[in-house]
Amino acid sequence: MEEDAPGGGGPGAGEEEEEAWFEEGDGEVVADLDSDDDVPDDDLEDDDDEDGDAAMGAAEAGPPPAVPPPGRDDAAASLARHGDPVYAVAWSRTNADLVATGGGDDRAFLWELGSGRAVALEGHTDSVACVAFSHVSAALATGGMDGKVLVWDGAGRLQHKLEGPNDAVEWVAWHPKGEVLLAGSTDYTTWMWSASSGTYMQMFGGHGGPVTCGAFLPDGKSLVTGSADGTLKWWDPRTAQCTHTFEGDFEFHEQMLTALDCHPDSNLVLTGGADGRVCLVNLANRKVAAKLQGHADGVEAVGLCGTLPLAASGGLDGKAFVWDLHTLQPRYALEHGAAVIKLRWHPAQPLLLTAALDGRVRVWDARNGACLRTFEGHTMAILDMAVSAAGDGILTGSDDKLAKVFKL
């Protein structure tokens, strides 16, 4: 592949204070802090139902019904303030008591789990599609269908309104070592800012469709973006130049990329597409290492395990696959009976967590394919899922207008 032309830097590109992170691998609207937006403790509904324990250690038998049966709720807490579906959730990496939610009611909330207090984050004029906490502080970023990216502090006060995208924001992602923020938009561009000062750093242009997924590599030295044009681009954040483009109907994806994940070694990137393909990309030699075949419909979620040489993918066909990275073959096909929308690997154990349109969260042992636990509580489809940094909690957002916390 030939190198692409520069994507287009701009004023403030490659500021010295930010460059060290790549080498090493504050609009003033204040959040509504009135007492009306503080949630009383009883809005966090404790539930000691232990019915799910019976599923521990046994694989699930048969496909589940489309909607969970009424009356069972395994959640340790239910977060009920949104007036529309909860599209996005996040769990703080630096403060285990803080979680965030964003919804179709144009609002985000910052929740303090211990006290049950919630702060309404006002400022978006359309659905809040993505929320993400910084890796190194309690700072929170929210992105909306209104094209806005807002940065909040850990108390829910708006710090910066970041200028750039001209259309809906699809995702936001933080640099792993500092307060630098990325956002991908349906206007075919990706933007990068210093979130601590609110200043623009770079714009990455070159995709031929909406930028549907993206992330910094774990070493912080580069970033990757995936698009509805079926390509994956690898970028130099200091210059906004595209180092390489992975593309091609035969060797890569023939339809839009829907998800990606980066291996901790910063050399491997896993992608999933609407074409049902899962592709493993080796950045070191700039080649597509494998096309993992198995899904019969679009792939919605992918993830690389940090504890074993395994990968996972989940799709609209109601299956999640666990892939062996040595043999590049499926190890297990995990049946759900409903589309798998999100998946996450446990941070310290070979456990795969999946969320599906049937409103259930499942915990799988990736070593033998057994379903260890099924969590119920939502009455409609789960739309997003996050896992606590310690791996002891799961946060979900759903079409039923609720976010729920489940304890592992």
N, C-alpha and C positions, 0 to 999 in steps of 0.2 A: 504494500500500500504506500502511496505517496503521502508525504506530510501535508496537512491542510494549511491554508493561509491563516494568518493571525485572526483571532476572533474579534479583536477590537478592544484595546485597553482604553483608559481615559484618565481624567484628572485624578490624582491621588493613587494611581496604580502603583503597586509594589512599594508602599511606604516602608521605610527602614524598620520601624517598630514592629511590623507584621512579618517581614521577610525572614526573621530568625526562626519563626515557627516552621516555615516551609523548608528552610535549610536543615533544621534539626528535626526534624521529625521526631450630646444626649438630647422637632414637632412636639409640643407639650400638651397633650391631652391626658389628664390624670385619671387613673382608674377610679371607678365609683367605689369609695370606701365607706359610704354611709352605712349606718346600722341596718338599713333595710336589706342590704346585700350580705349581711352576715348570717350564715345558716345556723340555726339552733342545733344543739347536739343531737336532738332526736330526729333530724333529717338524715343522719347517718344511721341507717337501720341495721343494728346488729342481728345476726342470724346464726344460731348455733346448730342448725340442722346438720347432722352428720351422715345423712343417708348415703352420700357419695362415697363414704369409706368402704362400702361393700364392693366397689369396683376396683379397689386397690389390688394390684398384682394380677389382675385378670384381663385378658383381651376382651374388647367389646363384642357382643354377639348381635350380628345383624345390623342393617342400616337403621338409624334413628328416624323417628317421625319428623316431619318438616318443622313442627313447632313443639317445644318442650311441653310436657304435661303441666297443668297449672298446680300451684301449691308448693312446689319445691324450689327453694332458693338457697344455694350453697354459699352465697356472697357473705363476706364479713362486713361489708358496708355497701350501701346503695347511695349514689350521689345524684340527687334529683333536683336540678334547678333549670335545666334546659327545657325550652318549649317546643323543640323540634329534634330530629335525630342527632345523635352525638357522632360526628364524623371523625374526630381525631382525639387521641389521648396521649399523654406523656407522663413519665415518672422521673422526678429529679434524681440525678446521679450523685449529687452532693448533699442532699437533704431528703432522707427517706420518708419524711412526713409530708412532702409536697408533691402533689400531682396536678395536672392541668387537663382541661377538656375544651374542645371547640365544637360548635354545632351549627345546624342549619338555621338557628334563630339569630345569626349574625353576632353571637357572643362567645366569649371564652371565659372560663372560670379557673381561678387558682384556688386549689383546695388544700386545707391543712387537716390531714387525716386525724391527728390526735384530738384536736379540739372540735372538729366538725365545722370550722369556719370556712366560708367561701367568699372570695372577692370576685365580683363581676368585672371583667376587663372590657371596657367599652371603647369603641373606636373603629370597628369594622362596619361596613354598610352592606355586606353580603356574607354568605356562609363562611365560617371559619373552617378551612379545609385541612389545615395542618398546624400542629403545635410541637415544639421541641425545646428541651432544656439544654443549656450549655453543659459541656463536659467538665468545666472547671469552676463553675459558680452556680448560683441559683437563678441566673438570668434565664428568661423564657422568651422564645420567639413565636409569634403567631402569623400565619399567612392566610389570606382570604381570597374568595372568588372576586372580590373587589379590586384585586391587584395590589393590596397593601401588605407590607411586612412591618410588623410592630415588635419592638423589643421592650420587655417589662423587667423590673427588678423582682427580687424574691418576696417583696411585700405587695406586689401587684400594681406598682406605680409605673406609668408609661415613661420610658427613658428616651426612645427614639422612634420616629416614623421614617422608615428607610425608603428612599426614592429610587425608582428604576423601572420595574415591570409595567407594561402598558395593558396587561390583561391578567386573567386569573392566575394566582400562585398555586402551583401543583404540590410543592413540597419545600421544606426548609431543612437545612442540615448545618451543624456546627463543626468548626475545626476541632480536632481531638486534643489540641494543646493550647488553645487560646481563644479569645473572644472575636473570632472571625466567623461570619455567617454566609451561607449560600442559600439561594432560592431559585427554583426553576419555574418557568412560566409557560402558559399556553401561547405566548407571543413568540415562541421559538428561541428564547434567550435564557441564560442563567446569569445571575448577578451575585457579586461578592462585596461585602461591606465589613468595615471594622465596627463590630457591635458595641464596643466600649465608647467610641466617639460618635458613631452614627455616620461616618464618612464613607463615601463610595470608594471602592478599590479597583474592581474590574467588571467588565461585561464580557461574557463568552457567547459569541454568535457563530452560527454555522450549521445548526440543525435545520432540516427542512420540515419540521413539524413541532408540535408542543413538546417541551422537555418534561417527560413524565416521571423521571427518577434520577437520583444523583447523590453523590457523597464525596467527601474527602477520603483519600486512602488513609489507613490507620497510622502510617508514619507522618502524615501531614504534609508531605512534599508535593503531592499532586492530587487531582480530582478526576472523577469520571461522571459522565452524564449519559442517560439513555433517553431516546426520543420516540415519538409516534412515527418517525420516518424509518424506524427499524435499525438505527445505528447506535453504537456506543462510541463516545468520544472520550479520549484521555487528554487532559489539559495540564499545562504548566500554569499555576496560579500567579506566578510573578509577571509573566508576559502576556497571558491570555491566549497563547498560541496552542493550537491543537497538535499534540505530539503524535497521535495516531487515531485513525478511525477504523473501527471494526464494522464491516458491513458485507452484504451479499446474500441473496436469497438462498444460494446453495450452501455456503459455509457458515452462515450466521442466521439471522432472523429474517423472515419474509414479511412480517407484520410488526406492529409497534411493540416496543419494550414496555413492560408493565412494572417490573421490579428489578432491583439489583442488590447485591451484597458483596462486601470486600473482605477477603481473608486477612487475619491479623498480620500475616507476613507481607502484606501490601503488594504481592505479585499476582494473586489470583482474584478474578472478579467473576461472580456468578450472575447470569441474567435470565429473566423469564419473559416470555412474550405472548401476545395474543394468538400467535400461531401454534401454541402448545409446546413450543420448544424451550428447553433449558440448555444454555450454553455456558461453558467454562472457558474463560479467556485468560491467557498467560501474558501479562504485561511485559515480563522480562524478555521474551522472544517475539512479542507482538503477533501472536498466533492464537487462533481459536483451538484450544486444546481438545475440546470434545463437544459434541451435540448429544445431550442426554435425552433419549426418546422414551416416552411412556405415557404422557398425558394425551387424552383424546379431545381436549378442549383447551381454552386459554389458560395460561398460568398467571396466577394473581400474586403469589408470594414466593420468595426464595431466601435461603439462608445458608451460610457456611458455619459449620461447627467449630468452636474454638478449642475443644478438648480432644476430639478424635478426627481422623481424616474422612469426614462425612459432610455431605451437603443435603439439603432438603428443598422440596418444592411443593406448592399446593395449588390446586387448580379448580376450574369451574366444573370439572368432571367428577367432583366429590372425592378426589384422592389426594393424599400427600405421599410423595415418594421420598425415601431415604436412599441417597446415592453413595456408593463407595468410591472415594476419590482415587484409590489405587487401581481398581479394575475398571472404573468409569461405567459401572453397571448398577442397576437398582438393587438395593439390598432388601427393602420392604416396600410394599404398596399398602398404605394405611387407608382403609375405607372409612368414609364419613357419612355417605348418604346425602350430603348437601355440599354445595360449593365451599371450598376452603379459601378464605379471604385473606387471612393473616397467619404467619407463623413466626416463632421466635425460638432460638436455642437458649437453654438455660446457661447462664454465664460460667458455671463451674462444674456442671455434670452433663453427661450425654443424654439429656432429656430434651425432647422436642415438644413445644407447646403450639397447638393449632387452634384457630378460631374459625367457625363456620357459619353459614347462613341459617343453620338450624338453631342458632342462639346458644350453642354449647362451646365450651373450651375443653380441650382434651390434652392430657399429659401422656406422652409416649416414651417408652424406654427404647432409645435408638439402637441398643445392642441386640435386642431380640424382637422388636416390633410390637411389644405388648402395650396395651392401653392401661396405664396405671390408675388413671382417675379421670372422670368426666365431671366438669362443673356445670351446673345449670342455674338459672335465675332470670335470664333475659327471656322475654316473651316474643321477641322479634330478632331479626338478623343482627349478628355482630359485625360492625364496620371497621373497628380498629382495636389493636391490643398492644399493651406495653408491659414490660417486666421490670421489677425493681432491680437496682444494681446488685443487691445481695441475692437475688433469685428466689426470695421468699414470698413474693406477692405478684399477682397478675391484675392488671387494670384493663377493662374493656369499655368500649363505647358502642351503643346499639341504636337501631332504628326505633326502639321503644322509648327513646328520649332519656335513657338512663345510662350512667356510667356505674360500673360495679367493681369492687375490689374482692378478689379471691385470694385466700392464703394457701400457700403450698406447705 
